[in-house]
Amino acid sequence: QVQLVESGGGLVQPGGSLRLSCAASGSSFSIYAMGWYRQAPGKQRELVAGITNGVTINYADSVKGRFTISRDNAKNTVYLQMNILKPEDTAVYYCNADVPQRRYWGQGTQVTVSS
């Protein structure tokens, strides 16, 4: 079992920044990839960014150049630095952790971009 705890969401004005954190505990040694998804009201959950143990990183086209994913393996934590935020970035952001044959999800953290 892997437990994921997210933090860092909130309300920010357009053009602002936020940093999300996701700390993994439990059987975290088996994690080979972590990432962030988001889900806006009335929309499907979509990939925002992902990072593997081999440091392969991928981003959704909509966030390239604005968001940065990073991982601290010693702390079993993944971060999402979000810059130049736009109203369309408003969503619940979910952390995920992949182990062989299973994906774990965090509880989600709300990000609202509004003036």
Secondary structure, 3 states (H helix, E strand, C coil): CEEEEEECCEEECCCCCEEEEEEEEECHHHCCEEEEEEECCCCCCEEEEEEECCCCEEECCCCCCCEEEEEECCCCEEEEEECCCCHHHCEEEEEEEEECCEEEECCCEEEEECC
